[in-house]
Amino acid sequence: MRSAVAVLLSVAAMAVASPVTPIPNGISVQTASSGVVRLTVESNLAFRVSVGKNGPVTEYPFLDESRPAPPTHKTVNSGTMVGISVDGLGSVMIDPNSTQFAMQDPSGT
């Protein structure tokens, strides 16, 4: 019984202290190692992964500001991974605990 209570408390704590924050064109993920990973959509052809450790993430713009607005994304979860997905482009995800990344094409492979 004690372990079931511990599991419920752990799940409740994770729900309160979510490592995911919505940002323009994507999400910011706080990792267990005190890092920050930003997953954003740059265009209908590209995701951007920005990584920072123990401080703010430095952004380096590399695309022309006159480009069309990036496509709409949605936040996705798969097991312990969280990320963003764009129809026709695929998805990029990270596990906040292990910092393992995964990218999938539109068919999910």
Buried (B, 14 or more C-beta within 10 A) or exposed (E): EEEEEEEEEEEEEEEEEEBBEEEEBBBBBBBEEEBBBBBBBBBBEEBBBBBBEEEEBEEEEEEEEEEEEBBEBEBBEBEEBBBBBBEEBBBBBBBBEEBEBEEBEEEEE
